[in-house]
Amino acid sequence: MKLVIDERRCKGCNLCTLVCPYKIFRPGSKANRKGTIVPELDRPERCANCRLQKLYGRTLCGTCQMICPDQAISWEEEEAYEPQKVAIEY
């Protein structure tokens, strides 16, 4: 699974940057077509629950998705042979 931010729905509130326990979001630096500055994924491989869900049967944390008032955060299945990077930090 990989995390995706839907730029069309995001209003740039940055709540996801505040609540993520893995600190995978950072405030955005450029505006989208609507002029909204959308948060960016900063090393999403730190979200171990997302990346290792299938391998170890982990439950998705989901904190970012639950806090998002616009339902702009979701997970997508990765392609079968898409490279996956996982960073475990202590």
PyMOL Python script that loads the backbone (N, CA, C, O; Angstrom):
from pymol import cmd

cmd.read_pdbstr("""\
ATOM      1  N   MET A   1       0.849  -1.171   0.000  1.00  0.00           N
ATOM      2  CA  MET A   1       0.000   0.000   0.000  1.00  0.00           C
ATOM      3  C   MET A   1       0.895   1.234   0.000  1.00  0.00           C
ATOM      4  O   MET A   1       1.977   1.242   0.587  1.00  0.00           O
ATOM      5  N   LYS A   2       0.422   2.260  -0.664  1.00  0.00           N
ATOM      6  CA  LYS A   2       1.140   3.529  -0.624  1.00  0.00           C
ATOM      7  C   LYS A   2       0.160   4.656  -0.358  1.00  0.00           C
ATOM      8  O   LYS A   2      -0.997   4.611  -0.776  1.00  0.00           O
ATOM      9  N   LEU A   3       0.635   5.639   0.327  1.00  0.00           N
ATOM     10  CA  LEU A   3      -0.171   6.779   0.729  1.00  0.00           C
ATOM     11  C   LEU A   3      -0.267   7.774  -0.411  1.00  0.00           C
ATOM     12  O   LEU A   3       0.714   8.034  -1.107  1.00  0.00           O
ATOM     13  N   VAL A   4      -1.466   8.333  -0.597  1.00  0.00           N
ATOM     14  CA  VAL A   4      -1.702   9.283  -1.681  1.00  0.00           C
ATOM     15  C   VAL A   4      -2.502  10.464  -1.138  1.00  0.00           C
ATOM     16  O   VAL A   4      -3.467  10.282  -0.396  1.00  0.00           O
ATOM     17  N   ILE A   5      -2.091  11.677  -1.516  1.00  0.00           N
ATOM     18  CA  ILE A   5      -2.843  12.882  -1.169  1.00  0.00           C
ATOM     19  C   ILE A   5      -3.539  13.370  -2.429  1.00  0.00           C
ATOM     20  O   ILE A   5      -2.886  13.659  -3.431  1.00  0.00           O
ATOM     21  N   ASP A   6      -4.857  13.462  -2.382  1.00  0.00           N
ATOM     22  CA  ASP A   6      -5.636  13.960  -3.521  1.00  0.00           C
ATOM     23  C   ASP A   6      -5.604  15.486  -3.494  1.00  0.00           C
ATOM     24  O   ASP A   6      -6.287  16.119  -2.689  1.00  0.00           O
ATOM     25  N   GLU A   7      -4.808  16.061  -4.378  1.00  0.00           N
ATOM     26  CA  GLU A   7      -4.630  17.512  -4.392  1.00  0.00           C
ATOM     27  C   GLU A   7      -5.912  18.254  -4.750  1.00  0.00           C
ATOM     28  O   GLU A   7      -6.056  19.428  -4.409  1.00  0.00           O
ATOM     29  N   ARG A   8      -6.833  17.602  -5.421  1.00  0.00           N
ATOM     30  CA  ARG A   8      -8.094  18.259  -5.777  1.00  0.00           C
ATOM     31  C   ARG A   8      -8.990  18.446  -4.560  1.00  0.00           C
ATOM     32  O   ARG A   8      -9.799  19.373  -4.524  1.00  0.00           O
ATOM     33  N   ARG A   9      -8.856  17.580  -3.572  1.00  0.00           N
ATOM     34  CA  ARG A   9      -9.709  17.659  -2.383  1.00  0.00           C
ATOM     35  C   ARG A   9      -9.055  18.398  -1.220  1.00  0.00           C
ATOM     36  O   ARG A   9      -9.752  18.978  -0.388  1.00  0.00           O
ATOM     37  N   CYS A  10      -7.749  18.384  -1.153  1.00  0.00           N
ATOM     38  CA  CYS A  10      -7.022  18.964  -0.022  1.00  0.00           C
ATOM     39  C   CYS A  10      -7.176  20.487   0.008  1.00  0.00           C
ATOM     40  O   CYS A  10      -7.071  21.160  -1.017  1.00  0.00           O
ATOM     41  N   LYS A  11      -7.426  21.010   1.213  1.00  0.00           N
ATOM     42  CA  LYS A  11      -7.551  22.461   1.362  1.00  0.00           C
ATOM     43  C   LYS A  11      -6.337  23.068   2.067  1.00  0.00           C
ATOM     44  O   LYS A  11      -6.317  24.264   2.357  1.00  0.00           O
ATOM     45  N   GLY A  12      -5.328  22.242   2.340  1.00  0.00           N
ATOM     46  CA  GLY A  12      -4.088  22.754   2.908  1.00  0.00           C
ATOM     47  C   GLY A  12      -4.133  23.076   4.379  1.00  0.00           C
ATOM     48  O   GLY A  12      -3.406  23.960   4.832  1.00  0.00           O
ATOM     49  N   CYS A  13      -4.968  22.386   5.147  1.00  0.00           N
ATOM     50  CA  CYS A  13      -5.073  22.671   6.580  1.00  0.00           C
ATOM     51  C   CYS A  13      -3.855  22.181   7.365  1.00  0.00           C
ATOM     52  O   CYS A  13      -3.602  22.657   8.472  1.00  0.00           O
ATOM     53  N   ASN A  14      -3.101  21.236   6.803  1.00  0.00           N
ATOM     54  CA  ASN A  14      -1.886  20.679   7.408  1.00  0.00           C
ATOM     55  C   ASN A  14      -2.123  19.921   8.714  1.00  0.00           C
ATOM     56  O   ASN A  14      -1.186  19.740   9.492  1.00  0.00           O
ATOM     57  N   LEU A  15      -3.341  19.478   8.969  1.00  0.00           N
ATOM     58  CA  LEU A  15      -3.592  18.670  10.163  1.00  0.00           C
ATOM     59  C   LEU A  15      -2.806  17.362  10.103  1.00  0.00           C
ATOM     60  O   LEU A  15      -2.342  16.861  11.126  1.00  0.00           O
ATOM     61  N   CYS A  16      -2.662  16.818   8.902  1.00  0.00           N
ATOM     62  CA  CYS A  16      -1.919  15.561   8.749  1.00  0.00           C
ATOM     63  C   CYS A  16      -0.470  15.714   9.188  1.00  0.00           C
ATOM     64  O   CYS A  16       0.117  14.777   9.728  1.00  0.00           O
ATOM     65  N   THR A  17       0.108  16.884   8.960  1.00  0.00           N
ATOM     66  CA  THR A  17       1.496  17.108   9.358  1.00  0.00           C
ATOM     67  C   THR A  17       1.646  17.141  10.879  1.00  0.00           C
ATOM     68  O   THR A  17       2.722  16.858  11.407  1.00  0.00           O
ATOM     69  N   LEU A  18       0.582  17.481  11.569  1.00  0.00           N
ATOM     70  CA  LEU A  18       0.628  17.586  13.030  1.00  0.00           C
ATOM     71  C   LEU A  18       0.409  16.254  13.732  1.00  0.00           C
ATOM     72  O   LEU A  18       0.985  16.011  14.793  1.00  0.00           O
ATOM     73  N   VAL A  19      -0.419  15.387  13.154  1.00  0.00           N
ATOM     74  CA  VAL A  19      -0.814  14.179  13.871  1.00  0.00           C
ATOM     75  C   VAL A  19      -0.051  12.920  13.498  1.00  0.00           C
ATOM     76  O   VAL A  19      -0.125  11.931  14.227  1.00  0.00           O
ATOM     77  N   CYS A  20       0.670  12.919  12.406  1.00  0.00           N
ATOM     78  CA  CYS A  20       1.334  11.697  11.946  1.00  0.00           C
ATOM     79  C   CYS A  20       2.438  11.278  12.916  1.00  0.00           C
ATOM     80  O   CYS A  20       3.378  12.039  13.143  1.00  0.00           O
ATOM     81  N   PRO A  21       2.335  10.068  13.494  1.00  0.00           N
ATOM     82  CA  PRO A  21       3.368   9.619  14.424  1.00  0.00           C
ATOM     83  C   PRO A  21       4.698   9.313  13.736  1.00  0.00           C
ATOM     84  O   PRO A  21       5.738   9.270  14.394  1.00  0.00           O
ATOM     85  N   TYR A  22       4.675   9.101  12.423  1.00  0.00           N
ATOM     86  CA  TYR A  22       5.894   8.777  11.680  1.00  0.00           C
ATOM     87  C   TYR A  22       6.508   9.999  10.999  1.00  0.00           C
ATOM     88  O   TYR A  22       7.569   9.903  10.382  1.00  0.00           O
ATOM     89  N   LYS A  23       5.842  11.143  11.113  1.00  0.00           N
ATOM     90  CA  LYS A  23       6.336  12.404  10.536  1.00  0.00           C
ATOM     91  C   LYS A  23       6.646  12.269   9.042  1.00  0.00           C
ATOM     92  O   LYS A  23       7.716  12.663   8.579  1.00  0.00           O
ATOM     93  N   ILE A  24       5.684  11.700   8.294  1.00  0.00           N
ATOM     94  CA  ILE A  24       5.912  11.515   6.862  1.00  0.00           C
ATOM     95  C   ILE A  24       5.406  12.686   6.030  1.00  0.00           C
ATOM     96  O   ILE A  24       5.646  12.732   4.823  1.00  0.00           O
ATOM     97  N   PHE A  25       4.718  13.625   6.648  1.00  0.00           N
ATOM     98  CA  PHE A  25       4.210  14.804   5.928  1.00  0.00           C
ATOM     99  C   PHE A  25       5.033  16.032   6.301  1.00  0.00           C
ATOM    100  O   PHE A  25       5.571  16.118   7.404  1.00  0.00           O
ATOM    101  N   ARG A  26       5.123  16.961   5.388  1.00  0.00           N
ATOM    102  CA  ARG A  26       5.700  18.269   5.676  1.00  0.00           C
ATOM    103  C   ARG A  26       4.836  19.306   4.983  1.00  0.00           C
ATOM    104  O   ARG A  26       4.210  19.004   3.967  1.00  0.00           O
ATOM    105  N   PRO A  27       4.788  20.512   5.507  1.00  0.00           N
ATOM    106  CA  PRO A  27       3.996  21.552   4.841  1.00  0.00           C
ATOM    107  C   PRO A  27       4.497  21.749   3.410  1.00  0.00           C
ATOM    108  O   PRO A  27       5.697  21.708   3.139  1.00  0.00           O
ATOM    109  N   GLY A  28       3.559  21.960   2.520  1.00  0.00           N
ATOM    110  CA  GLY A  28       3.900  22.114   1.108  1.00  0.00           C
ATOM    111  C   GLY A  28       4.666  23.382   0.813  1.00  0.00           C
ATOM    112  O   GLY A  28       4.737  24.297   1.633  1.00  0.00           O
ATOM    113  N   SER A  29       5.242  23.415  -0.381  1.00  0.00           N
ATOM    114  CA  SER A  29       6.039  24.577  -0.764  1.00  0.00           C
ATOM    115  C   SER A  29       5.513  25.263  -2.020  1.00  0.00           C
ATOM    116  O   SER A  29       5.918  26.383  -2.331  1.00  0.00           O
ATOM    117  N   LYS A  30       4.614  24.599  -2.744  1.00  0.00           N
ATOM    118  CA  LYS A  30       4.081  25.226  -3.947  1.00  0.00           C
ATOM    119  C   LYS A  30       2.574  25.013  -4.019  1.00  0.00           C
ATOM    120  O   LYS A  30       2.040  24.027  -3.510  1.00  0.00           O
ATOM    121  N   ALA A  31       1.912  25.949  -4.657  1.00  0.00           N
ATOM    122  CA  ALA A  31       0.450  25.913  -4.755  1.00  0.00           C
ATOM    123  C   ALA A  31       0.002  25.019  -5.918  1.00  0.00           C
ATOM    124  O   ALA A  31       0.683  24.903  -6.936  1.00  0.00           O
ATOM    125  N   ASN A  32      -1.160  24.394  -5.733  1.00  0.00           N
ATOM    126  CA  ASN A  32      -1.732  23.609  -6.823  1.00  0.00           C
ATOM    127  C   ASN A  32      -2.557  24.528  -7.730  1.00  0.00           C
ATOM    128  O   ASN A  32      -2.453  25.750  -7.625  1.00  0.00           O
ATOM    129  N   ARG A  33      -3.371  23.959  -8.614  1.00  0.00           N
ATOM    130  CA  ARG A  33      -4.136  24.765  -9.571  1.00  0.00           C
ATOM    131  C   ARG A  33      -5.129  25.710  -8.904  1.00  0.00           C
ATOM    132  O   ARG A  33      -5.433  26.776  -9.438  1.00  0.00           O
ATOM    133  N   LYS A  34      -5.634  25.318  -7.736  1.00  0.00           N
ATOM    134  CA  LYS A  34      -6.602  26.158  -7.028  1.00  0.00           C
ATOM    135  C   LYS A  34      -5.926  27.204  -6.138  1.00  0.00           C
ATOM    136  O   LYS A  34      -6.600  28.032  -5.525  1.00  0.00           O
ATOM    137  N   GLY A  35      -4.608  27.165  -6.071  1.00  0.00           N
ATOM    138  CA  GLY A  35      -3.892  28.099  -5.216  1.00  0.00           C
ATOM    139  C   GLY A  35      -3.693  27.594  -3.800  1.00  0.00           C
ATOM    140  O   GLY A  35      -3.221  28.336  -2.938  1.00  0.00           O
ATOM    141  N   THR A  36      -4.046  26.345  -3.548  1.00  0.00           N
ATOM    142  CA  THR A  36      -3.901  25.746  -2.230  1.00  0.00           C
ATOM    143  C   THR A  36      -2.512  25.145  -2.102  1.00  0.00           C
ATOM    144  O   THR A  36      -2.034  24.474  -3.017  1.00  0.00           O
ATOM    145  N   ILE A  37      -1.873  25.381  -0.984  1.00  0.00           N
ATOM    146  CA  ILE A  37      -0.567  24.771  -0.740  1.00  0.00           C
ATOM    147  C   ILE A  37      -0.815  23.447  -0.023  1.00  0.00           C
ATOM    148  O   ILE A  37      -1.152  23.413   1.161  1.00  0.00           O
ATOM    149  N   VAL A  38      -0.641  22.374  -0.760  1.00  0.00           N
ATOM    150  CA  VAL A  38      -0.935  21.014  -0.299  1.00  0.00           C
ATOM    151  C   VAL A  38       0.296  20.435   0.400  1.00  0.00           C
ATOM    152  O   VAL A  38       1.415  20.608  -0.083  1.00  0.00           O
ATOM    153  N   PRO A  39       0.101  19.741   1.545  1.00  0.00           N
ATOM    154  CA  PRO A  39       1.242  19.097   2.208  1.00  0.00           C
ATOM    155  C   PRO A  39       1.924  18.106   1.261  1.00  0.00           C
ATOM    156  O   PRO A  39       1.306  17.581   0.335  1.00  0.00           O
ATOM    157  N   GLU A  40       3.190  17.870   1.514  1.00  0.00           N
ATOM    158  CA  GLU A  40       3.964  16.940   0.697  1.00  0.00           C
ATOM    159  C   GLU A  40       4.342  15.728   1.528  1.00  0.00           C
ATOM    160  O   GLU A  40       4.431  15.803   2.753  1.00  0.00           O
ATOM    161  N   LEU A  41       4.561  14.622   0.857  1.00  0.00           N
ATOM    162  CA  LEU A  41       5.047  13.433   1.532  1.00  0.00           C
ATOM    163  C   LEU A  41       6.560  13.554   1.662  1.00  0.00           C
ATOM    164  O   LEU A  41       7.275  13.677   0.668  1.00  0.00           O
ATOM    165  N   ASP A  42       7.027  13.518   2.890  1.00  0.00           N
ATOM    166  CA  ASP A  42       8.456  13.597   3.173  1.00  0.00           C
ATOM    167  C   ASP A  42       8.910  12.223   3.639  1.00  0.00           C
ATOM    168  O   ASP A  42       8.690  11.852   4.792  1.00  0.00           O
ATOM    169  N   ARG A  43       9.531  11.479   2.765  1.00  0.00           N
ATOM    170  CA  ARG A  43       9.970  10.108   3.049  1.00  0.00           C
ATOM    171  C   ARG A  43       8.821   9.228   3.542  1.00  0.00           C
ATOM    172  O   ARG A  43       8.818   8.806   4.699  1.00  0.00           O
ATOM    173  N   PRO A  44       7.850   8.949   2.677  1.00  0.00           N
ATOM    174  CA  PRO A  44       6.712   8.118   3.090  1.00  0.00           C
ATOM    175  C   PRO A  44       7.098   6.702   3.490  1.00  0.00           C
ATOM    176  O   PRO A  44       6.293   5.991   4.091  1.00  0.00           O
ATOM    177  N   GLU A  45       8.317   6.282   3.165  1.00  0.00           N
ATOM    178  CA  GLU A  45       8.755   4.947   3.566  1.00  0.00           C
ATOM    179  C   GLU A  45       8.872   4.808   5.078  1.00  0.00           C
ATOM    180  O   GLU A  45       8.980   3.692   5.585  1.00  0.00           O
ATOM    181  N   ARG A  46       8.851   5.925   5.809  1.00  0.00           N
ATOM    182  CA  ARG A  46       8.863   5.862   7.271  1.00  0.00           C
ATOM    183  C   ARG A  46       7.541   5.363   7.833  1.00  0.00           C
ATOM    184  O   ARG A  46       7.480   4.939   8.987  1.00  0.00           O
ATOM    185  N   CYS A  47       6.488   5.407   7.035  1.00  0.00           N
ATOM    186  CA  CYS A  47       5.187   4.904   7.490  1.00  0.00           C
ATOM    187  C   CYS A  47       5.214   3.386   7.385  1.00  0.00           C
ATOM    188  O   CYS A  47       4.717   2.804   6.420  1.00  0.00           O
ATOM    189  N   ALA A  48       5.794   2.769   8.377  1.00  0.00           N
ATOM    190  CA  ALA A  48       6.011   1.324   8.341  1.00  0.00           C
ATOM    191  C   ALA A  48       4.697   0.547   8.255  1.00  0.00           C
ATOM    192  O   ALA A  48       4.650  -0.513   7.631  1.00  0.00           O
ATOM    193  N   ASN A  49       3.644   1.051   8.863  1.00  0.00           N
ATOM    194  CA  ASN A  49       2.376   0.351   8.793  1.00  0.00           C
ATOM    195  C   ASN A  49       1.851   0.289   7.373  1.00  0.00           C
ATOM    196  O   ASN A  49       1.270  -0.719   6.970  1.00  0.00           O
ATOM    197  N   CYS A  50       2.045   1.349   6.614  1.00  0.00           N
ATOM    198  CA  CYS A  50       1.591   1.359   5.219  1.00  0.00           C
ATOM    199  C   CYS A  50       2.393   0.371   4.388  1.00  0.00           C
ATOM    200  O   CYS A  50       1.823  -0.448   3.668  1.00  0.00           O
ATOM    201  N   ARG A  51       3.696   0.447   4.487  1.00  0.00           N
ATOM    202  CA  ARG A  51       4.570  -0.341   3.635  1.00  0.00           C
ATOM    203  C   ARG A  51       4.629  -1.812   4.001  1.00  0.00           C
ATOM    204  O   ARG A  51       4.791  -2.653   3.117  1.00  0.00           O
ATOM    205  N   LEU A  52       4.505  -2.143   5.263  1.00  0.00           N
ATOM    206  CA  LEU A  52       4.659  -3.530   5.693  1.00  0.00           C
ATOM    207  C   LEU A  52       3.341  -4.223   5.972  1.00  0.00           C
ATOM    208  O   LEU A  52       3.320  -5.317   6.536  1.00  0.00           O
ATOM    209  N   GLN A  53       2.238  -3.595   5.582  1.00  0.00           N
ATOM    210  CA  GLN A  53       0.932  -4.149   5.923  1.00  0.00           C
ATOM    211  C   GLN A  53       0.752  -5.563   5.405  1.00  0.00           C
ATOM    212  O   GLN A  53       0.391  -6.461   6.165  1.00  0.00           O
ATOM    213  N   LYS A  54       0.995  -5.768   4.140  1.00  0.00           N
ATOM    214  CA  LYS A  54       0.787  -7.102   3.571  1.00  0.00           C
ATOM    215  C   LYS A  54       1.819  -8.098   4.068  1.00  0.00           C
ATOM    216  O   LYS A  54       1.491  -9.245   4.371  1.00  0.00           O
ATOM    217  N   LEU A  55       3.064  -7.660   4.150  1.00  0.00           N
ATOM    218  CA  LEU A  55       4.145  -8.560   4.522  1.00  0.00           C
ATOM    219  C   LEU A  55       3.981  -9.123   5.929  1.00  0.00           C
ATOM    220  O   LEU A  55       4.174 -10.318   6.155  1.00  0.00           O
ATOM    221  N   TYR A  56       3.626  -8.259   6.866  1.00  0.00           N
ATOM    222  CA  TYR A  56       3.518  -8.681   8.266  1.00  0.00           C
ATOM    223  C   TYR A  56       2.100  -8.658   8.819  1.00  0.00           C
ATOM    224  O   TYR A  56       1.890  -8.921  10.003  1.00  0.00           O
ATOM    225  N   GLY A  57       1.137  -8.351   7.981  1.00  0.00           N
ATOM    226  CA  GLY A  57      -0.244  -8.329   8.439  1.00  0.00           C
ATOM    227  C   GLY A  57      -0.540  -7.192   9.404  1.00  0.00           C
ATOM    228  O   GLY A  57      -1.391  -7.325  10.283  1.00  0.00           O
ATOM    229  N   ARG A  58       0.153  -6.087   9.243  1.00  0.00           N
ATOM    230  CA  ARG A  58      -0.058  -4.946  10.140  1.00  0.00           C
ATOM    231  C   ARG A  58      -1.353  -4.220   9.817  1.00  0.00           C
ATOM    232  O   ARG A  58      -1.874  -4.303   8.705  1.00  0.00           O
ATOM    233  N   THR A  59      -1.850  -3.521  10.794  1.00  0.00           N
ATOM    234  CA  THR A  59      -3.022  -2.686  10.630  1.00  0.00           C
ATOM    235  C   THR A  59      -2.555  -1.290  10.267  1.00  0.00           C
ATOM    236  O   THR A  59      -1.594  -0.777  10.840  1.00  0.00           O
ATOM    237  N   LEU A  60      -3.239  -0.680   9.312  1.00  0.00           N
ATOM    238  CA  LEU A  60      -2.883   0.684   8.942  1.00  0.00           C
ATOM    239  C   LEU A  60      -3.135   1.608  10.121  1.00  0.00           C
ATOM    240  O   LEU A  60      -4.151   1.487  10.806  1.00  0.00           O
ATOM    241  N   CYS A  61      -2.218   2.526  10.356  1.00  0.00           N
ATOM    242  CA  CYS A  61      -2.354   3.493  11.444  1.00  0.00           C
ATOM    243  C   CYS A  61      -3.615   4.331  11.202  1.00  0.00           C
ATOM    244  O   CYS A  61      -4.503   4.395  12.052  1.00  0.00           O
ATOM    245  N   GLY A  62      -3.678   4.962  10.043  1.00  0.00           N
ATOM    246  CA  GLY A  62      -4.865   5.697   9.648  1.00  0.00           C
ATOM    247  C   GLY A  62      -5.102   7.023  10.328  1.00  0.00           C
ATOM    248  O   GLY A  62      -6.131   7.653  10.088  1.00  0.00           O
ATOM    249  N   THR A  63      -4.184   7.472  11.173  1.00  0.00           N
ATOM    250  CA  THR A  63      -4.378   8.730  11.887  1.00  0.00           C
ATOM    251  C   THR A  63      -4.539   9.892  10.921  1.00  0.00           C
ATOM    252  O   THR A  63      -5.420  10.735  11.097  1.00  0.00           O
ATOM    253  N   CYS A  64      -3.690   9.939   9.901  1.00  0.00           N
ATOM    254  CA  CYS A  64      -3.761  11.039   8.931  1.00  0.00           C
ATOM    255  C   CYS A  64      -5.086  11.022   8.173  1.00  0.00           C
ATOM    256  O   CYS A  64      -5.684  12.069   7.924  1.00  0.00           O
ATOM    257  N   GLN A  65      -5.530   9.837   7.814  1.00  0.00           N
ATOM    258  CA  GLN A  65      -6.788   9.724   7.075  1.00  0.00           C
ATOM    259  C   GLN A  65      -7.980  10.109   7.949  1.00  0.00           C
ATOM    260  O   GLN A  65      -8.920  10.745   7.471  1.00  0.00           O
ATOM    261  N   MET A  66      -7.947   9.728   9.218  1.00  0.00           N
ATOM    262  CA  MET A  66      -9.058  10.050  10.112  1.00  0.00           C
ATOM    263  C   MET A  66      -9.157  11.540  10.411  1.00  0.00           C
ATOM    264  O   MET A  66     -10.257  12.072  10.561  1.00  0.00           O
ATOM    265  N   ILE A  67      -8.009  12.221  10.498  1.00  0.00           N
ATOM    266  CA  ILE A  67      -8.016  13.640  10.857  1.00  0.00           C
ATOM    267  C   ILE A  67      -8.352  14.534   9.665  1.00  0.00           C
ATOM    268  O   ILE A  67      -8.774  15.675   9.855  1.00  0.00           O
ATOM    269  N   CYS A  68      -8.173  14.041   8.447  1.00  0.00           N
ATOM    270  CA  CYS A  68      -8.361  14.863   7.252  1.00  0.00           C
ATOM    271  C   CYS A  68      -9.840  15.227   7.071  1.00  0.00           C
ATOM    272  O   CYS A  68     -10.660  14.341   6.832  1.00  0.00           O
ATOM    273  N   PRO A  69     -10.194  16.510   7.180  1.00  0.00           N
ATOM    274  CA  PRO A  69     -11.598  16.906   7.075  1.00  0.00           C
ATOM    275  C   PRO A  69     -12.150  16.801   5.652  1.00  0.00           C
ATOM    276  O   PRO A  69     -13.365  16.806   5.456  1.00  0.00           O
ATOM    277  N   ASP A  70     -11.265  16.708   4.664  1.00  0.00           N
ATOM    278  CA  ASP A  70     -11.714  16.658   3.274  1.00  0.00           C
ATOM    279  C   ASP A  70     -11.590  15.282   2.646  1.00  0.00           C
ATOM    280  O   ASP A  70     -11.829  15.127   1.449  1.00  0.00           O
ATOM    281  N   GLN A  71     -11.223  14.291   3.425  1.00  0.00           N
ATOM    282  CA  GLN A  71     -11.019  12.930   2.935  1.00  0.00           C
ATOM    283  C   GLN A  71     -10.097  12.918   1.715  1.00  0.00           C
ATOM    284  O   GLN A  71     -10.379  12.268   0.708  1.00  0.00           O
ATOM    285  N   ALA A  72      -8.992  13.651   1.831  1.00  0.00           N
ATOM    286  CA  ALA A  72      -8.042  13.775   0.721  1.00  0.00           C
ATOM    287  C   ALA A  72      -6.889  12.785   0.830  1.00  0.00           C
ATOM    288  O   ALA A  72      -6.044  12.731  -0.063  1.00  0.00           O
ATOM    289  N   ILE A  73      -6.836  12.005   1.899  1.00  0.00           N
ATOM    290  CA  ILE A  73      -5.749  11.052   2.098  1.00  0.00           C
ATOM    291  C   ILE A  73      -6.294   9.642   1.976  1.00  0.00           C
ATOM    292  O   ILE A  73      -7.296   9.289   2.598  1.00  0.00           O
ATOM    293  N   SER A  74      -5.617   8.841   1.163  1.00  0.00           N
ATOM    294  CA  SER A  74      -6.041   7.455   0.984  1.00  0.00           C
ATOM    295  C   SER A  74      -4.828   6.582   0.694  1.00  0.00           C
ATOM    296  O   SER A  74      -3.718   7.080   0.508  1.00  0.00           O
ATOM    297  N   TRP A  75      -5.053   5.296   0.659  1.00  0.00           N
ATOM    298  CA  TRP A  75      -4.008   4.343   0.319  1.00  0.00           C
ATOM    299  C   TRP A  75      -4.380   3.670  -0.981  1.00  0.00           C
ATOM    300  O   TRP A  75      -5.551   3.385  -1.236  1.00  0.00           O
ATOM    301  N   GLU A  76      -3.377   3.417  -1.801  1.00  0.00           N
ATOM    302  CA  GLU A  76      -3.584   2.715  -3.067  1.00  0.00           C
ATOM    303  C   GLU A  76      -2.713   1.474  -3.079  1.00  0.00           C
ATOM    304  O   GLU A  76      -1.630   1.444  -2.493  1.00  0.00           O
ATOM    305  N   GLU A  77      -3.205   0.461  -3.754  1.00  0.00           N
ATOM    306  CA  GLU A  77      -2.403  -0.746  -3.945  1.00  0.00           C
ATOM    307  C   GLU A  77      -1.250  -0.414  -4.871  1.00  0.00           C
ATOM    308  O   GLU A  77      -1.416   0.315  -5.849  1.00  0.00           O
ATOM    309  N   GLU A  78      -0.103  -0.941  -4.564  1.00  0.00           N
ATOM    310  CA  GLU A  78       1.052  -0.743  -5.428  1.00  0.00           C
ATOM    311  C   GLU A  78       1.047  -1.820  -6.509  1.00  0.00           C
ATOM    312  O   GLU A  78       0.473  -2.895  -6.337  1.00  0.00           O
ATOM    313  N   GLU A  79       1.688  -1.510  -7.608  1.00  0.00           N
ATOM    314  CA  GLU A  79       1.808  -2.479  -8.681  1.00  0.00           C
ATOM    315  C   GLU A  79       2.612  -3.673  -8.176  1.00  0.00           C
ATOM    316  O   GLU A  79       3.386  -3.553  -7.226  1.00  0.00           O
ATOM    317  N   ALA A  80       2.426  -4.811  -8.810  1.00  0.00           N
ATOM    318  CA  ALA A  80       3.072  -6.046  -8.353  1.00  0.00           C
ATOM    319  C   ALA A  80       4.594  -5.927  -8.267  1.00  0.00           C
ATOM    320  O   ALA A  80       5.202  -6.452  -7.335  1.00  0.00           O
ATOM    321  N   TYR A  81       5.201  -5.256  -9.213  1.00  0.00           N
ATOM    322  CA  TYR A  81       6.667  -5.166  -9.220  1.00  0.00           C
ATOM    323  C   TYR A  81       7.168  -3.751  -9.000  1.00  0.00           C
ATOM    324  O   TYR A  81       8.293  -3.421  -9.374  1.00  0.00           O
ATOM    325  N   GLU A  82       6.342  -2.921  -8.397  1.00  0.00           N
ATOM    326  CA  GLU A  82       6.755  -1.554  -8.081  1.00  0.00           C
ATOM    327  C   GLU A  82       7.768  -1.591  -6.938  1.00  0.00           C
ATOM    328  O   GLU A  82       7.529  -2.240  -5.919  1.00  0.00           O
ATOM    329  N   PRO A  83       8.891  -0.901  -7.100  1.00  0.00           N
ATOM    330  CA  PRO A  83       9.893  -0.926  -6.016  1.00  0.00           C
ATOM    331  C   PRO A  83       9.318  -0.350  -4.722  1.00  0.00           C
ATOM    332  O   PRO A  83       8.635   0.674  -4.732  1.00  0.00           O
ATOM    333  N   GLN A  84       9.601  -1.015  -3.625  1.00  0.00           N
ATOM    334  CA  GLN A  84       9.123  -0.559  -2.325  1.00  0.00           C
ATOM    335  C   GLN A  84      10.322  -0.295  -1.431  1.00  0.00           C
ATOM    336  O   GLN A  84      11.266  -1.084  -1.386  1.00  0.00           O
ATOM    337  N   LYS A  85      10.274   0.807  -0.734  1.00  0.00           N
ATOM    338  CA  LYS A  85      11.350   1.176   0.158  1.00  0.00           C
ATOM    339  C   LYS A  85      10.759   1.324   1.557  1.00  0.00           C
ATOM    340  O   LYS A  85       9.738   1.989   1.733  1.00  0.00           O
ATOM    341  N   VAL A  86      11.383   0.720   2.530  1.00  0.00           N
ATOM    342  CA  VAL A  86      10.923   0.805   3.908  1.00  0.00           C
ATOM    343  C   VAL A  86      12.086   1.277   4.773  1.00  0.00           C
ATOM    344  O   VAL A  86      13.186   0.730   4.700  1.00  0.00           O
ATOM    345  N   ALA A  87      11.840   2.277   5.578  1.00  0.00           N
ATOM    346  CA  ALA A  87      12.858   2.776   6.499  1.00  0.00           C
ATOM    347  C   ALA A  87      12.354   2.576   7.918  1.00  0.00           C
ATOM    348  O   ALA A  87      11.315   3.118   8.297  1.00  0.00           O
ATOM    349  N   ILE A  88      13.073   1.814   8.685  1.00  0.00           N
ATOM    350  CA  ILE A  88      12.725   1.606  10.088  1.00  0.00           C
ATOM    351  C   ILE A  88      13.651   2.477  10.913  1.00  0.00           C
ATOM    352  O   ILE A  88      14.868   2.292  10.897  1.00  0.00           O
ATOM    353  N   GLU A  89      13.076   3.425  11.632  1.00  0.00           N
ATOM    354  CA  GLU A  89      13.872   4.339  12.447  1.00  0.00           C
ATOM    355  C   GLU A  89      13.533   4.127  13.911  1.00  0.00           C
ATOM    356  O   GLU A  89      12.379   3.874  14.259  1.00  0.00           O
ATOM    357  N   TYR A  90      14.515   4.228  14.745  1.00  0.00           N
ATOM    358  CA  TYR A  90      14.315   4.039  16.182  1.00  0.00           C
ATOM    359  C   TYR A  90      14.338   5.336  16.907  1.00  0.00           C
ATOM    360  O   TYR A  90      14.186   5.363  18.128  1.00  0.00           O
TER     361      TYR A  90
END
""", "prot")
cmd.dss("prot")
cmd.show_as("cartoon", "prot")
cmd.util.cbc("prot")
cmd.orient("prot")
